Amino acid sequence: MNTNRRDFVKTSILAAASTAFSPNVLLAATRPKKDKLGVALVGLGYYSTDLIAPALQNTKHCELKGIVTGSPDKIDVWKEKYGIVDKNIYNYQNYDQIANNPDIDVIYVILPPSMHREYTVRGANAGKQMWCEKPMAPSVADCEAMIKACSDNKVKLAIGYRCQHDPNIQAYMKATKDQKFGKVRIVNSAAGYYEGRTTHWKQQKAMGGGVMGDMGVYALQGARLATGEEPISVMAKTSTTRPDIYHEVEETVLFQLTFPSGAVANCQTSFGMNMNWLNINYEKGWIKMEPQTGYGGNKGMMSDGTEIYTPLDRQQPLQMDDDSLAIINNTPYIAPGEEGLRDIRVVEAIYKSAAMGGCEVKI
């Protein structure tokens, strides 16, 4: 037994040493501290091209240094516009080689949701800090795998919840936390727009499409942030007015959430209509936000006449600077991977309820 114990202790020490001195952990420990982090964008679709890349020109603590794309025809345009050097350009096949590039500190995954897990896990295995667009992934299992990969590789994972970085959103969250008007009783939250495209990934189930994971997450976030609680049950129904387009996934979702305090949230989201507002009714007052998810900042009013409005040019630079400082200073993210997981856990329950004809589903 003594021999077995000695062998066990020896094996445990060797295993711990192996982990402690693995290349990625050593790299993370010896990487020089930077004032400005290098970011590589994975996927060069609309959000990267029109919003994130321009936003990175206005950030203080991070900068665009690399791209990962499956479209060779886009490379010259990005090189010319942003001065990206050849050694910082990757495709989906050689993506893992980014591990050897000291110019890249952060990888921002901006792909259809079905691809989030693969490229987040591969990026984490390369030892890079990870940012991932919302929705985090199509399933709870995917989210948990992403969180585990980042934890195992000693890197941080943030989800691109730009709204949580908005001081206007933070203002109504604070009012709830401080019980400025007493307890929350009823929340109404809506987020949607008219999606005119007919062959986009948002209409394809295999790509993680459907309104619930896209705009629906904003309606869900509004309810969660307004109450400061996690829902315990949901009732939901899905529908479509354009079955020729939305036959694989839903166009519209109506869902009602119940919270531990007894608060109820009535939420709606759609690719068939424009809507963007949040109403919070407390015991002794109310807060109204419209818009509640605008790129240029949100605004609202409290029942005591207090205005909620801190102007922003765009939320994305603030989001990326906040997340960069969290890396530089080794402080918690505002919206870590666990936050994305919380939403997807509710999204799964919403789909389950809808499949059961709107029956209540515990979360």
VEXDREN-2710 file (C-alpha; in Angstrom, 1 decimal):
% VEXDREN-2710
k/r/px/py/pz
1/MET/0.0/0.0/0.0
2/ASN/2.9/2.4/0.7
3/THR/4.3/1.7/-2.7
4/ASN/1.0/2.3/-4.3
5/ARG/0.6/5.5/-2.4
6/ARG/4.1/6.7/-3.4
7/ASP/3.3/5.9/-7.1
8/PHE/0.1/7.7/-6.8
9/VAL/1.7/10.8/-5.3
10/LYS/4.5/10.7/-7.9
11/THR/2.0/10.4/-10.8
12/SER/-0.1/13.3/-9.4
13/ILE/2.9/15.5/-9.1
14/LEU/4.0/14.7/-12.6
15/ALA/0.5/15.4/-14.0
16/ALA/0.3/18.7/-12.2
17/ALA/3.7/19.7/-13.4
18/SER/2.7/18.7/-17.0
19/THR/-0.3/21.0/-16.8
20/ALA/1.6/23.8/-15.1
21/PHE/4.3/23.8/-17.7
22/SER/2.2/23.1/-20.8
23/PRO/3.0/25.5/-23.7
24/ASN/-0.3/27.5/-23.4
25/VAL/-0.1/28.0/-19.7
26/LEU/3.6/29.0/-19.9
27/LEU/2.8/31.4/-22.7
28/ALA/0.0/33.0/-20.7
29/ALA/2.3/33.4/-17.7
30/THR/5.3/34.8/-19.6
31/ARG/3.4/37.0/-22.1
32/PRO/4.5/40.6/-21.7
33/LYS/1.9/42.9/-20.4
34/LYS/0.5/45.3/-23.1
35/ASP/-1.3/48.6/-22.9
36/LYS/-3.1/47.8/-26.2
37/LEU/-4.1/44.3/-27.2
38/GLY/-4.0/42.9/-30.7
39/VAL/-7.3/41.6/-31.9
40/ALA/-8.0/39.1/-34.7
41/LEU/-11.5/38.9/-36.2
42/VAL/-12.8/35.5/-37.2
43/GLY/-15.4/35.9/-40.0
44/LEU/-15.7/39.0/-42.2
45/GLY/-19.4/39.4/-42.6
46/TYR/-21.6/42.4/-42.0
47/TYR/-21.0/42.8/-38.3
48/SER/-17.2/42.6/-38.6
49/THR/-17.0/44.7/-41.7
50/ASP/-19.5/47.5/-40.9
51/LEU/-19.3/47.6/-37.1
52/ILE/-16.5/45.9/-35.3
53/ALA/-13.6/46.8/-37.6
54/PRO/-14.6/50.5/-37.7
55/ALA/-15.1/50.4/-33.9
56/LEU/-11.6/49.1/-33.4
57/GLN/-10.3/52.3/-34.9
58/ASN/-11.8/54.1/-32.0
59/THR/-10.7/51.9/-29.1
60/LYS/-8.0/52.9/-26.5
61/HIS/-7.0/49.5/-25.2
62/CYS/-7.1/47.2/-28.3
63/GLU/-6.5/47.3/-32.0
64/LEU/-7.2/45.3/-35.1
65/LYS/-4.2/43.2/-36.0
66/GLY/-5.4/40.1/-37.8
67/ILE/-8.2/38.4/-39.7
68/VAL/-9.4/34.9/-40.2
69/THR/-11.5/34.3/-43.3
70/GLY/-12.7/31.7/-45.8
71/SER/-13.0/34.3/-48.5
72/PRO/-9.7/35.0/-50.2
73/ASP/-11.3/37.8/-52.3
74/LYS/-11.7/39.9/-49.1
75/ILE/-8.1/39.8/-48.0
76/ASP/-6.7/42.6/-50.2
77/VAL/-9.5/45.0/-49.2
78/TRP/-8.8/44.5/-45.5
79/LYS/-5.0/44.7/-46.0
80/GLU/-5.4/48.0/-47.8
81/LYS/-8.0/49.5/-45.5
82/TYR/-6.5/48.4/-42.1
83/GLY/-2.8/47.8/-42.9
84/ILE/-3.0/44.1/-41.8
85/VAL/0.3/42.3/-42.6
86/ASP/0.4/38.9/-44.3
87/LYS/1.6/37.0/-41.3
88/ASN/-1.5/38.0/-39.4
89/ILE/-3.9/36.7/-42.0
90/TYR/-5.4/33.2/-41.6
91/ASN/-8.0/30.9/-43.1
92/TYR/-10.1/28.3/-41.4
93/GLN/-7.6/25.5/-42.1
94/ASN/-4.5/27.1/-40.7
95/TYR/-6.3/29.0/-37.9
96/ASP/-4.6/27.0/-35.2
97/GLN/-1.2/28.4/-36.2
98/ILE/-2.3/31.7/-34.6
99/ALA/-0.9/30.2/-31.4
100/ASN/2.5/31.2/-32.6
101/ASN/1.7/34.8/-33.3
102/PRO/2.6/37.3/-30.6
103/ASP/0.8/40.1/-32.4
104/ILE/-2.6/38.5/-31.6
105/ASP/-3.7/38.6/-28.0
106/VAL/-7.5/38.3/-28.5
107/ILE/-9.6/36.3/-31.0
108/TYR/-13.1/37.7/-31.6
109/VAL/-15.4/35.0/-33.2
110/ILE/-18.0/36.6/-35.4
111/LEU/-19.5/33.7/-37.3
112/PRO/-22.9/32.0/-37.5
113/PRO/-23.8/30.5/-34.1
114/SER/-23.3/27.0/-35.2
115/MET/-19.6/27.7/-35.7
116/HIS/-19.0/29.5/-32.4
117/ARG/-18.1/26.4/-30.4
118/GLU/-15.5/25.1/-32.8
119/TYR/-13.6/28.4/-33.3
120/THR/-13.8/29.4/-29.7
121/VAL/-12.4/26.0/-28.5
122/ARG/-9.7/26.1/-31.2
123/GLY/-8.8/29.6/-30.3
124/ALA/-8.6/28.8/-26.6
125/ASN/-6.4/25.8/-27.3
126/ALA/-4.1/28.2/-29.2
127/GLY/-3.8/30.1/-25.9
128/LYS/-5.5/33.2/-27.0
129/GLN/-8.1/35.3/-25.0
130/MET/-11.5/34.8/-26.5
131/TRP/-14.4/37.0/-27.4
132/CYS/-17.5/35.5/-29.0
133/GLU/-20.5/37.2/-30.5
134/LYS/-24.0/36.4/-29.2
135/PRO/-25.9/34.2/-29.2
136/MET/-23.1/32.2/-27.6
137/ALA/-24.1/28.9/-29.3
138/PRO/-27.1/26.9/-30.3
139/SER/-27.1/24.6/-27.2
140/VAL/-26.2/24.5/-23.5
141/ALA/-23.8/21.7/-24.3
142/ASP/-21.9/23.9/-26.8
143/CYS/-21.7/26.8/-24.2
144/GLU/-20.4/24.5/-21.5
145/ALA/-17.7/23.1/-23.9
146/MET/-16.6/26.7/-24.8
147/ILE/-16.4/27.7/-21.1
148/LYS/-14.4/24.5/-20.2
149/ALA/-11.9/25.0/-23.1
150/CYS/-11.2/28.5/-22.0
151/SER/-10.9/27.5/-18.3
152/ASP/-8.6/24.6/-19.2
153/ASN/-6.3/26.9/-21.2
154/LYS/-6.3/29.6/-18.6
155/VAL/-7.8/32.2/-20.9
156/LYS/-10.9/34.5/-20.5
157/LEU/-14.1/34.2/-22.5
158/ALA/-16.4/37.2/-23.0
159/ILE/-19.7/37.2/-24.9
160/GLY/-20.5/40.2/-27.1
161/TYR/-23.3/41.6/-25.1
162/ARG/-22.6/45.2/-26.1
163/CYS/-25.7/46.5/-24.3
164/GLN/-24.4/45.5/-20.9
165/HIS/-21.6/47.9/-21.3
166/ASP/-24.0/50.8/-22.0
167/PRO/-24.3/53.2/-19.0
168/ASN/-28.0/53.6/-19.8
169/ILE/-28.6/49.9/-19.3
170/GLN/-26.6/50.0/-16.2
171/ALA/-28.8/52.8/-14.9
172/TYR/-32.0/50.8/-14.9
173/MET/-30.1/47.8/-13.5
174/LYS/-28.9/50.0/-10.6
175/ALA/-32.5/51.3/-10.0
176/THR/-33.7/47.7/-9.6
177/LYS/-30.7/46.7/-7.3
178/ASP/-31.3/49.7/-5.1
179/GLN/-35.0/49.1/-5.1
180/LYS/-35.5/52.8/-6.0
181/PHE/-39.2/52.1/-6.7
182/GLY/-39.6/48.9/-4.6
183/LYS/-39.7/45.4/-6.1
184/VAL/-40.2/44.6/-9.8
185/ARG/-43.7/43.3/-10.5
186/ILE/-44.1/43.2/-14.3
187/VAL/-41.7/43.6/-17.2
188/ASN/-42.5/44.0/-20.9
189/SER/-39.6/43.6/-23.2
190/ALA/-39.5/43.6/-27.0
191/ALA/-36.7/43.4/-29.6
192/GLY/-37.2/42.8/-33.3
193/TYR/-36.8/44.1/-36.8
194/TYR/-38.0/43.2/-40.3
195/GLU/-35.5/40.8/-41.9
196/GLY/-35.8/41.1/-45.6
197/ARG/-33.1/38.7/-46.6
198/THR/-34.4/35.2/-47.6
199/THR/-31.2/33.1/-47.9
200/HIS/-29.3/34.3/-44.8
201/TRP/-28.0/32.0/-42.1
202/LYS/-30.7/33.4/-39.8
203/GLN/-33.3/31.4/-41.8
204/GLN/-31.3/28.1/-41.6
205/LYS/-31.6/25.8/-38.6
206/ALA/-28.3/24.1/-39.2
207/MET/-26.4/27.4/-38.9
208/GLY/-28.1/28.3/-35.6
209/GLY/-30.8/30.5/-37.2
210/GLY/-34.1/31.6/-35.8
211/VAL/-35.2/34.8/-34.1
212/MET/-34.9/33.6/-30.6
213/GLY/-31.2/33.2/-30.5
214/ASP/-30.6/36.5/-32.4
215/MET/-33.0/39.3/-31.5
216/GLY/-34.8/37.2/-28.9
217/VAL/-31.7/37.2/-26.6
218/TYR/-32.1/41.0/-26.4
219/ALA/-35.7/40.7/-25.2
220/LEU/-34.6/38.0/-22.8
221/GLN/-31.7/40.1/-21.5
222/GLY/-34.0/43.0/-21.0
223/ALA/-36.2/40.9/-18.6
224/ARG/-33.2/39.3/-16.8
225/LEU/-31.4/42.6/-16.3
226/ALA/-34.5/44.5/-15.3
227/THR/-35.4/42.0/-12.6
228/GLY/-31.9/41.2/-11.5
229/GLU/-33.0/37.6/-11.3
230/GLU/-32.8/34.3/-13.3
231/PRO/-36.2/33.0/-14.5
232/ILE/-37.5/29.8/-13.0
233/SER/-40.2/28.9/-15.7
234/VAL/-41.4/29.9/-19.1
235/MET/-44.3/29.6/-21.4
236/ALA/-43.7/30.2/-25.1
237/LYS/-45.3/30.1/-28.6
238/THR/-43.6/30.5/-32.0
239/SER/-45.2/31.7/-35.3
240/THR/-44.4/32.9/-38.8
241/THR/-46.2/35.1/-41.4
242/ARG/-43.8/34.0/-44.1
243/PRO/-43.6/30.2/-44.1
244/ASP/-41.9/30.2/-47.5
245/ILE/-38.9/31.9/-45.8
246/TYR/-39.2/30.8/-42.2
247/HIS/-40.0/27.1/-42.6
248/GLU/-36.9/25.7/-40.8
249/VAL/-36.9/28.2/-37.9
250/GLU/-39.3/30.6/-36.2
251/GLU/-39.9/34.2/-37.3
252/THR/-41.7/35.4/-34.1
253/VAL/-41.6/34.2/-30.5
254/LEU/-43.9/35.3/-27.6
255/PHE/-42.8/34.1/-24.2
256/GLN/-43.6/34.7/-20.6
257/LEU/-41.0/34.3/-17.8
258/THR/-41.6/33.8/-14.1
259/PHE/-39.0/34.9/-11.6
260/PRO/-38.3/33.7/-8.0
261/SER/-39.6/37.0/-6.5
262/GLY/-42.9/36.5/-8.3
263/ALA/-42.1/39.1/-11.0
264/VAL/-43.4/38.2/-14.5
265/ALA/-41.9/39.3/-17.8
266/ASN/-43.9/39.3/-21.1
267/CYS/-41.5/39.2/-24.0
268/GLN/-41.7/39.3/-27.7
269/THR/-39.2/39.1/-30.5
270/SER/-39.5/38.9/-34.3
271/PHE/-37.9/39.1/-37.7
272/GLY/-41.2/40.2/-39.1
273/MET/-41.7/43.6/-37.4
274/ASN/-39.7/46.5/-35.8
275/MET/-39.9/46.8/-32.0
276/ASN/-37.3/47.9/-29.5
277/TRP/-38.5/48.8/-26.0
278/LEU/-38.5/47.8/-22.3
279/ASN/-41.1/48.7/-19.6
280/ILE/-40.4/47.9/-16.0
281/ASN/-43.3/48.3/-13.5
282/TYR/-42.3/48.4/-9.8
283/GLU/-44.4/48.5/-6.7
284/LYS/-44.1/52.3/-6.5
285/GLY/-43.0/53.5/-10.0
286/TRP/-41.8/52.6/-13.4
287/ILE/-39.0/52.8/-15.9
288/LYS/-39.5/53.0/-19.7
289/MET/-36.7/52.5/-22.2
290/GLU/-37.0/53.1/-25.9
291/PRO/-34.9/52.0/-27.6
292/GLN/-33.5/49.4/-25.2
293/THR/-30.9/47.8/-27.6
294/GLY/-29.8/50.5/-30.0
295/TYR/-26.2/50.5/-31.3
296/GLY/-25.9/54.2/-30.5
297/GLY/-26.9/53.9/-26.9
298/ASN/-30.3/53.7/-25.2
299/LYS/-32.6/56.1/-23.4
300/GLY/-35.5/56.1/-21.0
301/MET/-37.4/57.8/-18.3
302/MET/-38.2/57.0/-14.7
303/SER/-41.6/57.7/-13.1
304/ASP/-40.0/60.4/-10.8
305/GLY/-38.9/62.4/-13.9
306/THR/-35.3/61.2/-13.9
307/GLU/-34.0/60.9/-17.5
308/ILE/-31.9/58.0/-18.5
309/TYR/-29.6/59.1/-21.3
310/THR/-25.8/59.0/-21.6
311/PRO/-25.1/59.6/-25.3
312/LEU/-22.8/57.1/-27.1
313/ASP/-21.5/57.1/-30.6
314/ARG/-21.5/53.3/-30.6
315/GLN/-21.5/50.7/-27.9
316/GLN/-19.0/48.4/-29.6
317/PRO/-15.8/50.4/-28.8
318/LEU/-16.9/50.7/-25.1
319/GLN/-17.5/46.9/-25.0
320/MET/-14.1/46.0/-26.5
321/ASP/-12.2/48.5/-24.3
322/ASP/-14.0/47.2/-21.2
323/ASP/-13.1/43.6/-22.1
324/SER/-9.5/44.6/-23.0
325/LEU/-9.0/46.2/-19.6
326/ALA/-10.4/43.1/-17.9
327/ILE/-7.7/41.1/-19.6
328/ILE/-4.9/43.6/-18.9
329/ASN/-5.9/44.0/-15.3
330/ASN/-7.0/40.4/-14.8
331/THR/-10.5/41.5/-13.5
332/PRO/-13.8/39.9/-14.3
333/TYR/-15.6/40.5/-17.6
334/ILE/-19.0/42.3/-17.5
335/ALA/-20.4/39.5/-19.7
336/PRO/-18.4/36.3/-19.3
337/GLY/-19.2/33.0/-20.9
338/GLU/-21.4/32.1/-18.0
339/GLU/-23.7/34.9/-18.9
340/GLY/-24.1/33.6/-22.4
341/LEU/-24.8/30.1/-20.9
342/ARG/-27.6/31.5/-18.7
343/ASP/-29.4/32.9/-21.8
344/ILE/-29.1/29.7/-23.8
345/ARG/-30.4/27.7/-20.9
346/VAL/-33.6/29.8/-21.1
347/VAL/-33.7/29.7/-24.9
348/GLU/-33.7/25.9/-24.8
349/ALA/-36.6/26.0/-22.3
350/ILE/-38.5/28.4/-24.6
351/TYR/-38.2/26.0/-27.6
352/LYS/-39.3/23.1/-25.4
353/SER/-42.4/25.0/-24.2
354/ALA/-43.2/26.0/-27.8
355/ALA/-42.9/22.4/-29.0
356/MET/-45.4/21.5/-26.2
357/GLY/-48.0/24.0/-27.3
358/GLY/-47.0/26.7/-24.8
359/CYS/-47.0/24.6/-21.7
360/GLU/-45.1/25.9/-18.7
361/VAL/-41.5/24.6/-18.6
362/LYS/-39.3/24.8/-15.5
363/ILE/-35.8/26.2/-16.1
END
